[in-house]
Amino acid sequence: MRAHDTFVIEEGAAPVVFSTSPDSPAAPYLVERRPSSLDDMYELGIIPSSVERDHLHEARELAQRISLPDAVFVDEAGRWFGDRAIPGIVPVPHEYAIAAETIRRTSRHLEHRGYDSTEAMLIARKAVSFLAPTTLGSPVWRTVEFPGLDLDVRGILYVSRKIHGLTARNVRFRHTGWIVPEGSHFMLTCDRIQGDPKPPDWQSMVWQEMAGIGPDPGPIEHWTDRLGIDEIRQRAQAVSQGWR
């Protein structure tokens, strides 16, 4: 809901769902871009500037040497790859096997260059289209952009895995506000983030528990009266059911 120069995520039993559907409240603000090079990935912030470009160029040179058998085969994870029809088997196209190997080798190379293993794998997955020695098609980068608008997160905002980022002027999180991305990575870009302080009664419960003078309030999820991720996902699916 937009109020003057602020987009408000209202608090309620049902989460607000941002998806690529034209029925989603994010639809008027959804922007799609198709980067065509590693440089574009850097310009859009998909690959952070902290990642040395030379390291990805090195990874690309290594990837160009990848060669896999032109036959149907199964990898260590039990996935079948190949371009031939085999009765009873529906293999993933051969080029995806090359992509998977590119991701594995790029991740390993970045780890050797000093990157954390999780970060290395994420960077490799993002950049694979421009590293693999095969045509995977141009990736699509989707963001919800609120130009000149603040974002006031009072309730739960559930973001589809097809949306990779959100841009606003200033973002304010209320005590009950929460952004829950469905995907493995999500970028929030803004000039300023502000969070409301915890209510006094919440702080009292924590302090009493730490001092050993109060009842055990249970998991942090219960301290904040937040729903579990599975429950949020189910409610988001209910909200978007029937959307185009």
Phi, psi and omega in degrees: 000132181260130176233106182058248183254024182228134173262122187254129170267103187289148176279140179182178181293328181258138178288159169275132186248122173260119178217183180275000179292142176294348178271352180285145176297348178277347189308315181293345186248004184280128181237132178248136176228148179238092178298141183247004180199169175298324179300320177297323180298322177290316182299323181277353181082008179295318171255121184293152181295343179290345178273121180294128180298324180300328181292324178284327175294322175297318179297323179294320178298321178292321183293329181296344181269358183291131178220125181239153183298141178275067183204165176283127180213165181244139180266184184295335180272003179084013178271137179266133179235148175152164181251004182258151179277124178236126180307129178085357181231133174245090185283154172285141181309147184306323183297334179285333173295319178295320179298316180298320178291324176298315179299317181297313183288323178295316179300316180296320179297317181293324176298319177296335178274002174105005180276149175299147185299320179293316179296318181299316179295319180296316178298317180298318180293322179293321189266358189303327181300332183254005179247325186290144179278047179204167183266113180253355184086155182286132179289156178250127180247117184248133177226150171262119187240125177250082182294123178075009181246146170273160176240122180249106185264097180263333180236204182266127175251116180257124186248125180300151178294343179280352177252125189258349182194167178219136181235130176215172180286294176234146180239129178240127177257120172283173182301325181264005182276144184200131172257123183242098178283139177280330184279177183281341177213151185205136181248124174252117184243126180200171177278330186203140175241132179233137177238139177288146178292157178293144177299148182304323183292327178294315179297321181298320179298317181294314182297319180295320179294317180296326181277352179075022182246003182230171179290152178291116182282357178088191182300157181302330179300324180279331177300321184263003182058030179270149177285158173287158182300318180298320179293320178297317179299317180296319179292324178294320178296323178293321179297317186270359180298128181093352176292153177290000000 
